[in-house]
Amino acid sequence: MLLSQQQRQYDRQIAAWLTLCAAVVFGMVILGGVTRLTNSGLSMVEWKPIMGAIPPLSEEAWHDTFDKYKATPEYQKINRGMDLEGFKSIFMFEYLHRLLGRLIGVLFFFPMVYFMLRQRVPAGLQPKLWLLFLLGGGQGLLGWFMVKSGLVDNPHVSQYRLTAHMGLAVLIYAYMLWLIFDLRFARPARGGVIGPLGGPGLGLAVLVYLMILSGALVAGTKAGFAYNTWPLMGTGFIPPGLYSGVPPWLDAFEDITTVQFNHRIFAYLLALLIPAFAALAWRLGPGSRVRLAVVLLLLVLVLQLGLGISTLLLHVPVPLAAAHQGGAVLLLSAALFLAHSLRRRVT
């Protein structure tokens, strides 16, 4: 019994550490959105995992860094004539974004090693933590792979690479959140059958994740600027030219009209499915935690829909667009909380 109580204390400590890491990853997602929205992502043309943590510290170093940026397609085709002060403003967004990525690595790795050396991590959790660490390292590489796509000829990053970069960041956050739920709430006892809504709850969370990916495609193609009307797209609900390319399926990833339309349809689908599933979970789900999760999910859904419509109608202002991106992650968090709550085993 004493060992069990001690392990529960260790679990709370690990959960608190992972909660801090998840909060910083959430901030990283928001800052990444601001970096993209301010067109700052291509300002750093080199990737130096160690020395890149130090910004230019002298006027000479700033001029040298600016000269490297002047050789890029973005400066030559979009920002020609930008002065050094203008460059510093976009540079700092990307620099802080990369610095925060390094901070996450430090916040995650050293406490993980400490907990493992002190034998406070349950055996089944250790490989999951190492997986998170490897995914985090892969995220850094994927971020540079994305930036490189905008440093060649076209001064815009590939929407495919941006979607992958965003998708992996959110996946890391979601997995981390699930582990926190496992640690903070009583693990289901072995045996028995998972509640009937456990699987559908996870399915709903997957749909929210797919909507986030569709939003990343909107960001990568700048499709949010194409139709700034709602609920119609232009003069109709279904805009002209939808899936009119060759081949048509490619429009789902590259045609701005189709990309924005698909994102809207995802939002409409979730606006219908989430309340319906929430009502079912309220009626059939076990315990007060499920009801709390239902309320949180519905509140965040209303918030996110309002942010999405406002962002569209106001022509994608940076604060609203960044809040909309954060709202999507909060919606996923609430969906995962409900899904986890519904997976309590029943005998």
C-alpha positions in Angstrom: 0.0 0.0 0.0 2.9 2.4 0.9 4.5 1.7 -2.4 1.3 2.4 -4.2 0.8 5.7 -2.5 4.4 6.7 -3.2 4.0 5.8 -6.9 0.8 7.9 -7.0 2.9 10.8 -5.7 5.5 10.2 -8.3 2.7 10.1 -11.0 1.5 13.5 -9.8 5.0 14.9 -10.1 5.5 13.5 -13.6 2.0 14.8 -14.6 2.9 18.3 -13.3 6.1 18.3 -15.4 4.3 17.1 -18.5 1.6 19.7 -18.0 4.3 22.4 -18.0 5.8 20.9 -21.2 2.3 20.7 -22.8 1.7 24.3 -21.9 4.9 25.4 -23.6 4.1 23.3 -26.7 0.8 25.0 -26.8 2.6 28.4 -26.7 4.9 27.1 -29.4 1.9 26.4 -31.7 0.5 29.9 -31.1 3.9 31.5 -31.7 4.4 29.5 -34.8 1.0 30.8 -36.1 2.1 34.4 -35.4 5.4 33.8 -37.1 3.6 32.6 -40.2 1.0 35.4 -40.1 3.6 38.1 -39.9 5.6 36.5 -42.8 8.6 36.0 -40.5 9.3 32.4 -41.0 11.9 32.8 -43.8 13.9 35.5 -42.1 16.5 33.0 -40.7 18.2 31.3 -43.6 20.5 29.0 -41.7 19.8 26.1 -39.3 22.3 25.9 -36.4 20.8 23.7 -33.7 23.5 24.9 -31.1 24.9 28.2 -32.1 21.6 29.3 -33.5 20.4 29.9 -29.9 22.6 33.1 -29.9 21.1 36.0 -31.9 23.2 38.6 -33.6 24.9 40.7 -30.8 26.6 43.5 -32.7 25.6 45.8 -35.5 28.1 44.1 -37.7 26.6 40.7 -37.0 23.1 42.1 -37.8 24.3 43.4 -41.1 25.9 40.1 -42.0 22.7 38.2 -41.1 20.6 40.8 -43.1 22.9 40.3 -46.1 22.2 36.6 -46.1 18.5 37.3 -46.1 18.9 39.7 -49.0 20.0 36.7 -51.1 16.7 34.9 -50.6 13.7 34.9 -53.0 11.5 36.5 -50.3 13.6 39.6 -50.1 14.2 39.9 -53.8 10.6 39.3 -54.8 8.6 40.6 -51.8 10.6 42.6 -49.4 13.1 44.4 -51.6 14.0 47.7 -50.0 13.3 46.6 -46.4 15.7 48.3 -44.0 17.6 46.7 -41.2 15.0 47.7 -38.5 12.2 46.0 -40.6 14.3 42.9 -40.9 15.0 42.8 -37.1 11.3 42.8 -36.4 10.6 39.7 -38.6 13.8 38.0 -37.5 12.9 38.1 -33.8 9.6 36.3 -34.4 11.3 33.4 -36.1 14.2 33.5 -33.6 11.9 33.3 -30.6 10.0 30.5 -32.3 13.2 28.4 -32.7 14.4 29.4 -29.2 11.2 28.2 -27.7 11.7 24.9 -29.5 15.1 24.5 -27.9 13.6 25.4 -24.5 11.0 22.6 -24.9 13.8 20.1 -25.6 15.6 21.2 -22.4 12.4 21.2 -20.3 11.5 17.7 -21.5 14.9 15.9 -21.6 16.6 16.7 -18.3 13.5 16.1 -16.0 12.8 12.9 -17.9 16.3 11.6 -17.3 16.1 12.7 -13.6 12.8 10.8 -13.1 14.1 7.7 -14.8 17.4 7.7 -12.8 15.4 8.0 -9.6 13.2 5.2 -10.8 10.0 7.2 -10.5 8.7 6.4 -14.0 6.5 3.3 -14.3 8.0 0.8 -16.7 5.2 1.1 -19.2 5.6 4.9 -19.4 9.3 5.0 -20.2 9.1 4.0 -23.9 6.3 6.6 -24.4 8.4 9.4 -23.0 11.3 8.4 -25.2 8.9 8.4 -28.2 7.8 11.9 -27.3 11.5 13.0 -27.1 12.2 11.5 -30.6 9.1 13.1 -32.0 10.3 16.4 -30.7 13.6 16.0 -32.3 11.9 15.1 -35.6 9.7 18.2 -35.3 12.8 20.4 -35.3 14.1 18.7 -38.4 10.7 19.0 -40.1 10.6 22.7 -39.3 13.9 23.3 -41.1 12.7 21.1 -44.0 9.7 23.3 -44.2 11.7 26.5 -44.2 14.0 25.3 -46.9 11.1 25.0 -49.3 10.8 28.8 -49.3 14.4 29.5 -49.8 14.8 28.2 -53.3 12.7 29.9 -56.0 9.2 30.5 -54.6 9.3 32.7 -51.5 6.5 30.7 -49.8 6.9 27.4 -47.8 5.2 24.3 -49.2 1.7 23.9 -47.8 2.4 20.2 -47.5 5.4 20.7 -45.3 3.7 23.4 -43.3 0.7 21.0 -42.7 3.1 18.2 -41.7 5.0 20.5 -39.3 1.8 21.8 -37.7 0.3 18.3 -37.6 3.3 16.8 -35.8 3.4 19.6 -33.3 -0.3 19.1 -32.4 0.2 15.3 -32.4 3.0 15.7 -29.8 0.8 17.9 -27.7 -2.1 15.5 -27.9 -0.1 12.5 -27.0 1.5 14.4 -24.1 -2.0 15.4 -22.9 -3.2 11.8 -23.1 -0.3 10.7 -20.9 -1.2 13.5 -18.4 -4.8 12.2 -18.2 -3.5 8.7 -17.6 -1.3 9.9 -14.7 -3.8 12.3 -13.2 -6.9 10.2 -13.2 -7.3 6.6 -12.0 -6.2 4.1 -14.6 -8.9 1.7 -15.7 -8.7 -1.7 -14.0 -7.7 -4.6 -16.1 -10.5 -6.8 -17.3 -14.0 -5.7 -18.2 -15.1 -3.9 -21.3 -14.4 -0.3 -22.3 -17.6 1.8 -22.2 -19.6 1.9 -25.4 -18.7 5.5 -26.1 -14.9 5.1 -25.7 -14.2 4.3 -29.3 -16.5 7.0 -30.8 -15.0 9.5 -28.4 -11.6 8.9 -29.8 -13.1 9.0 -33.3 -14.4 12.5 -32.6 -11.0 13.6 -31.4 -9.5 12.3 -34.7 -12.0 14.4 -36.7 -11.0 17.5 -34.7 -7.3 16.7 -35.5 -8.2 16.3 -39.2 -9.9 19.7 -39.1 -6.7 21.2 -37.7 -4.8 19.7 -40.7 -7.3 21.2 -43.1 -6.8 24.6 -41.3 -3.0 24.2 -41.8 -3.7 23.7 -45.6 -5.7 26.9 -45.5 -2.8 28.7 -43.9 -0.2 27.2 -46.3 -2.2 28.2 -49.4 -3.4 31.5 -47.9 -6.9 30.4 -48.8 -8.3 32.4 -45.8 -8.0 35.5 -47.9 -9.9 34.1 -50.9 -13.5 34.5 -49.7 -14.1 36.7 -46.7 -17.8 36.3 -46.6 -20.0 34.0 -44.4 -22.1 31.8 -44.6 -21.8 32.2 -48.4 -18.6 32.0 -50.4 -19.1 34.9 -52.7 -22.6 34.7 -54.0 -23.4 31.1 -53.1 -22.9 28.4 -50.5 -21.0 26.4 -53.1 -18.5 28.6 -54.9 -17.8 28.2 -58.7 -14.7 26.3 -59.8 -14.9 23.8 -57.0 -12.8 20.7 -57.9 -12.4 21.9 -61.4 -8.7 21.3 -61.7 -6.9 18.4 -63.4 -6.8 16.0 -61.6 -9.7 17.2 -59.5 -8.6 15.6 -56.3 -5.4 17.7 -56.2 -7.6 20.8 -55.7 -8.3 19.6 -52.2 -4.6 20.4 -51.4 -3.7 23.2 -53.8 -6.7 25.2 -55.0 -7.5 28.0 -52.6 -11.3 27.9 -53.2 -11.5 24.2 -52.7 -9.2 24.3 -49.6 -11.3 26.9 -47.9 -14.5 25.2 -48.8 -13.3 21.9 -47.4 -12.3 23.6 -44.1 -15.7 25.2 -43.8 -17.4 21.8 -44.4 -15.2 20.3 -41.7 -16.3 23.0 -39.3 -20.0 22.5 -40.2 -19.7 18.7 -39.7 -18.1 19.2 -36.2 -20.7 21.8 -35.3 -23.3 19.1 -35.8 -21.5 16.0 -34.5 -20.1 17.5 -31.3 -23.4 18.6 -29.8 -25.0 15.4 -30.8 -22.2 13.3 -29.3 -22.1 15.5 -26.2 -25.8 14.9 -25.6 -25.3 11.2 -25.9 -22.2 11.3 -23.5 -24.2 13.4 -21.0 -26.9 10.8 -20.9 -24.8 7.6 -21.0 -21.4 8.6 -19.8 -20.3 7.4 -16.4 -19.6 10.1 -13.7 -19.2 13.8 -13.2 -15.9 14.0 -15.1 -17.7 13.1 -18.3 -20.2 15.9 -17.7 -17.5 18.4 -17.0 -15.8 17.3 -20.2 -19.0 17.7 -22.2 -19.5 21.3 -20.9 -15.9 22.2 -21.7 -16.2 20.7 -25.2 -19.4 22.6 -26.0 -18.0 25.9 -24.6 -14.8 25.6 -26.6 -16.7 24.7 -29.8 -18.8 27.9 -29.5 -15.6 29.9 -28.9 -13.8 28.3 -31.9 -16.7 28.8 -34.3 -16.9 32.5 -33.3 -13.2 32.9 -33.7 -13.3 31.2 -37.1 -16.1 33.3 -38.5 -14.6 36.5 -37.1 -11.2 35.8 -38.5 -12.7 35.2 -42.0 -15.0 38.3 -42.0 -12.2 40.6 -40.7 -9.7 39.5 -43.4 -7.5 37.4 -41.1 -6.1 39.8 -38.6 -3.1 38.4 -36.8 -4.4 38.4 -33.2 -7.7 36.7 -34.3 -6.1 34.2 -36.6 -3.6 33.2 -33.9 -6.4 32.9 -31.4 -8.3 30.7 -33.9 -5.3 28.4 -34.2 -5.1 28.2 -30.4 -8.8 27.6 -30.2 -8.4 24.6 -32.5 -5.9 23.1 -30.1 -8.1 23.8 -27.2 -11.0 22.0 -29.0 -8.8 19.0 -29.5 -7.8 19.1 -25.8 -11.5 19.1 -24.8 -12.3 16.3 -27.2 -9.4 14.2 -25.8 -10.5 14.9 -22.2 -14.0 13.7 -23.0 -12.6 10.6 -24.9 -10.4 9.7 -22.0 -13.2 10.1 -19.5 -15.4 7.8 -21.6 -12.8 5.0 -21.6 -13.5 4.0 -18.1 -14.0 0.3 -18.0 -17.3 -1.2 -17.1 -17.8 -4.8 -16.0 
